[in-house]
């Protein structure tokens, strides 16, 4: 699964997490989260996996792109 910047922002919103909190929980820098969400750069595979795992462990389901685009929901 590929994480989209919009999914990252939406997932944080559902969890009421700041960029800083996501970064701490995922073990990445806040600037990585900030720059990814602003479309400044993509993510390395390892970083992307860390973010996805962190969201999944918090109860977020990442929905793949489809007819209505990528999405997120709470399990």
MDTraj code that builds the backbone (N, CA, C; nanometers):
import mdtraj as md
import numpy as np

residues = "UNK UNK UNK UNK UNK UNK UNK UNK UNK UNK UNK UNK UNK UNK UNK UNK UNK UNK UNK UNK UNK UNK UNK UNK UNK UNK UNK UNK UNK UNK UNK UNK UNK UNK UNK UNK UNK UNK UNK UNK UNK UNK UNK UNK UNK UNK UNK UNK UNK UNK UNK UNK UNK UNK UNK UNK UNK UNK UNK UNK UNK UNK UNK UNK UNK UNK UNK UNK UNK UNK UNK UNK UNK UNK UNK".split()
xyz = np.array([
    [0.0843, -0.1181, 0.0000],
    [0.0000, 0.0000, 0.0000],
    [0.0882, 0.1236, 0.0000],
    [0.0548, 0.2183, -0.0827],
    [0.1282, 0.3443, -0.0880],
    [0.0479, 0.4499, -0.0123],
    [0.1138, 0.5211, 0.0772],
    [0.0503, 0.6246, 0.1578],
    [0.0525, 0.7566, 0.0820],
    [-0.0632, 0.8202, 0.0688],
    [-0.0730, 0.9517, 0.0044],
    [-0.0659, 1.0600, 0.1120],
    [-0.0108, 1.1765, 0.0785],
    [-0.0055, 1.2857, 0.1764],
    [-0.1425, 1.3198, 0.2343],
    [-0.2450, 1.3153, 0.1503],
    [-0.3805, 1.3468, 0.1961],
    [-0.4305, 1.2440, 0.2973],
    [-0.3930, 1.1188, 0.2770],
    [-0.4303, 1.0139, 0.3724],
    [-0.3611, 1.0366, 0.5065],
    [-0.2376, 1.0778, 0.5003],
    [-0.1616, 1.1042, 0.6224],
    [-0.2290, 1.2144, 0.7037],
    [-0.2635, 1.3236, 0.6387],
    [-0.3321, 1.4338, 0.7076],
    [-0.4673, 1.3899, 0.7624],
    [-0.5435, 1.3163, 0.6810],
    [-0.6766, 1.2717, 0.7225],
    [-0.6683, 1.1752, 0.8413],
    [-0.5734, 1.0838, 0.8367],
    [-0.5572, 0.9881, 0.9464],
    [-0.5202, 1.0605, 1.0755],
    [-0.4308, 1.1564, 1.0652],
    [-0.3952, 1.2351, 1.1841],
    [-0.5176, 1.3078, 1.2380],
    [-0.5996, 1.3605, 1.1466],
    [-0.7202, 1.4313, 1.1881],
    [-0.8177, 1.3400, 1.2620],
    [-0.8374, 1.2192, 1.2119],
    [-0.9266, 1.1240, 1.2795],
    [-0.8761, 1.0883, 1.4187],
    [-0.7452, 1.0823, 1.4329],
    [-0.6848, 1.0477, 1.5617],
    [-0.6618, 1.1698, 1.6511],
    [-0.6829, 1.2887, 1.5939],
    [-0.6550, 1.4136, 1.6647],
    [-0.5079, 1.4209, 1.7067],
    [-0.4201, 1.3795, 1.6146],
    [-0.2756, 1.3808, 1.6378],
    [-0.2127, 1.4987, 1.5659],
    [-0.1126, 1.5573, 1.6283],
    [-0.0309, 1.6591, 1.5625],
    [0.0749, 1.5894, 1.4767],
    [0.1410, 1.6668, 1.3939],
    [0.2533, 1.6118, 1.3177],
    [0.3615, 1.5628, 1.4131],
    [0.3833, 1.6369, 1.5191],
    [0.4860, 1.6000, 1.6172],
    [0.4537, 1.4663, 1.6833],
    [0.3282, 1.4466, 1.7236],
    [0.2902, 1.3216, 1.7884],
    [0.3058, 1.2028, 1.6929],
    [0.2627, 1.2196, 1.5683],
    [0.2807, 1.1131, 1.4696],
    [0.4291, 1.0819, 1.4531],
    [0.5104, 1.1844, 1.4412],
    [0.6542, 1.1650, 1.4222],
    [0.7146, 1.0866, 1.5388],
    [0.6792, 1.1230, 1.6606],
    [0.7322, 1.0537, 1.7786],
    [0.6880, 0.9084, 1.7795],
    [0.5599, 0.8852, 1.7571],
    [0.5071, 0.7478, 1.7605],
    [0.5652, 0.6607, 1.6493],
    [0.5920, 0.7209, 1.5339],
    [0.6447, 0.6449, 1.4200],
    [0.7968, 0.6380, 1.4196],
    [0.8615, 0.7194, 1.5016],
    [1.0075, 0.7186, 1.5062],
    [1.0715, 0.7884, 1.3872],
    [1.0048, 0.8949, 1.3389],
    [1.0587, 0.9744, 1.2275],
    [1.0633, 1.1203, 1.2715],
    [1.1230, 1.2054, 1.1917],
    [1.1301, 1.3467, 1.2288],
    [1.0011, 1.4189, 1.1900],
    [0.9711, 1.5244, 1.2628],
    [0.8529, 1.6041, 1.2312],
    [0.8657, 1.6648, 1.0923],
    [0.9862, 1.7054, 1.0533],
    [1.0050, 1.7653, 0.9209],
    [0.9734, 1.6642, 0.8102],
    [0.9975, 1.5370, 0.8349],
    [0.9623, 1.4338, 0.7363],
    [0.8117, 1.4317, 0.7149],
    [0.7360, 1.4319, 0.8242],
    [0.5894, 1.4316, 0.8157],
    [0.5419, 1.5604, 0.7495],
    [0.5923, 1.6735, 0.7954],
    [0.5509, 1.8040, 0.7414],
    [0.5775, 1.8137, 0.5920],
    [0.6982, 1.7807, 0.5512],
    [0.7344, 1.7939, 0.4096],
    [0.6577, 1.6953, 0.3219],
    [0.6321, 1.5750, 0.3725],
    [0.5532, 1.4782, 0.2969],
    [0.4106, 1.5292, 0.2779],
    [0.3498, 1.5775, 0.3846],
    [0.2116, 1.6257, 0.3758],
    [0.1987, 1.7490, 0.2862],
    [0.3041, 1.8231, 0.2713],
    [0.3029, 1.9420, 0.1848],
    [0.3496, 1.9114, 0.0423],
    [0.3659, 1.7838, 0.0122],
    [0.4093, 1.7392, -0.1213],
    [0.5493, 1.7893, -0.1576],
    [0.6334, 1.8138, -0.0577],
    [0.7699, 1.8594, -0.0864],
    [0.8603, 1.7447, -0.1274],
    [0.8302, 1.6247, -0.0788],
    [0.9063, 1.5057, -0.1186],
    [0.8265, 1.3813, -0.0853],
    [0.8649, 1.2723, -0.1491],
    [0.8048, 1.1438, -0.1188],
    [0.8710, 1.0825, 0.0032],
    [0.8304, 0.9630, 0.0359],
    [0.8868, 0.8936, 0.1511],
    [0.9728, 0.7763, 0.1060],
    [1.0769, 0.7473, 0.1825],
    [1.1515, 0.6233, 0.1626],
    [1.0588, 0.5089, 0.2036],
    [1.0783, 0.3933, 0.1438],
    [0.9907, 0.2783, 0.1723],
    [0.9845, 0.2461, 0.3219],
    [1.0987, 0.2493, 0.3883],
    [1.1023, 0.2186, 0.5312],
    [1.0220, 0.3172, 0.6135],
    [1.0345, 0.4450, 0.5806],
    [0.9606, 0.5498, 0.6511],
    [0.8115, 0.5344, 0.6265],
    [0.7763, 0.5077, 0.5011],
    [0.6356, 0.4880, 0.4674],
    [0.5781, 0.3698, 0.5462],
    [0.6528, 0.2627, 0.5553],
    [0.6081, 0.1454, 0.6311],
    [0.5884, 0.1783, 0.7786],
    [0.6781, 0.2578, 0.8351],
    [0.6659, 0.2981, 0.9755],
    [0.5382, 0.3786, 0.9976],
    [0.5094, 0.4731, 0.9081],
    [0.3893, 0.5543, 0.9229],
    [0.2636, 0.4687, 0.9090],
    [0.2612, 0.3827, 0.8090],
    [0.1452, 0.2954, 0.7878],
    [0.1226, 0.2070, 0.9097],
    [0.2272, 0.1448, 0.9594],
    [0.2169, 0.0577, 1.0767],
    [0.1654, 0.1356, 1.1978],
    [0.2159, 0.2564, 1.2177],
    [0.1726, 0.3394, 1.3302],
    [0.0237, 0.3700, 1.3204],
    [-0.0226, 0.4062, 1.2015],
    [-0.1657, 0.4326, 1.1834],
    [-0.2483, 0.3068, 1.2070],
    [-0.2052, 0.1951, 1.1534],
    [-0.2803, 0.0704, 1.1695],
    [-0.2880, 0.0288, 1.3159],
    [-0.1787, 0.0445, 1.3887],
    [-0.1786, 0.0097, 1.5311],
    [-0.2706, 0.1010, 1.6119],
    [-0.2958, 0.2217, 1.5602],
    [-0.3851, 0.3165, 1.6271],
    [-0.5308, 0.2969, 1.5844],
    [-0.5563, 0.1982, 1.4957],
    [-0.6935, 0.1691, 1.4559],
    [-0.7389, 0.2318, 1.3259],
    [-0.6449, 0.2815, 1.2466],
    [-0.6787, 0.3443, 1.1182],
    [-0.6688, 0.2416, 1.0062],
    [-0.7679, 0.2406, 0.9194],
    [-0.7639, 0.1608, 0.7965],
    [-0.7347, 0.2553, 0.6812],
    [-0.6323, 0.2253, 0.6056],
    [-0.5988, 0.3043, 0.4874],
    [-0.6636, 0.2372, 0.3667],
    [-0.7465, 0.3110, 0.2962],
    [-0.8200, 0.2569, 0.1825],
    [-0.7450, 0.2881, 0.0543],
    [-0.7286, 0.1895, -0.0322],
    [-0.6528, 0.2102, -0.1563],
    [-0.7264, 0.3027, -0.2526],
    [-0.6530, 0.3593, -0.3474],
    [-0.7180, 0.4426, -0.4484],
    [-0.8208, 0.3591, -0.5241],
    [-0.9291, 0.4188, -0.5525],
    [-1.0348, 0.3506, -0.6265],
    [-1.1164, 0.4547, -0.7008],
    [-1.2407, 0.4247, -0.7169],
    [-1.3308, 0.5148, -0.7889],
    [-1.3357, 0.6535, -0.7251],
    [-1.3255, 0.6569, -0.5917],
    [-1.3355, 0.7849, -0.5202],
    [-1.2030, 0.8316, -0.4624],
    [-1.0936, 0.7711, -0.5038],
    [-0.9620, 0.8110, -0.4548],
    [-0.9237, 0.7368, -0.3286],
    [-0.8023, 0.7589, -0.2766],
    [-0.7592, 0.6940, -0.1545],
    [-0.8345, 0.7532, -0.0347],
    [-0.8446, 0.6774, 0.0729],
    [-0.9166, 0.7271, 0.1886],
    [-0.8668, 0.6649, 0.3173],
    [-0.9301, 0.7032, 0.4263],
    [-0.8995, 0.6493, 0.5582],
    [-1.0297, 0.6321, 0.6345],
    [-1.0280, 0.5389, 0.7298],
    [-1.1412, 0.5233, 0.8204],
    [-1.0913, 0.4603, 0.9479],
    [-1.1705, 0.4736, 1.0532],
    [-1.1364, 0.4121, 1.1812],
    [-1.1980, 0.2734, 1.1852],
    [-1.1211, 0.1763, 1.2308],
    [-1.1731, 0.0401, 1.2450],
    [-1.2737, 0.0320, 1.3548],
])
top = md.Topology()
chain = top.add_chain()
for i, resn in enumerate(residues, 1):
    res = top.add_residue(resn, chain, resSeq=i)
    for name in ("N", "CA", "C"):
        top.add_atom(name, md.element.get_by_symbol(name[0]), res)
traj = md.Trajectory(xyz[None], top)
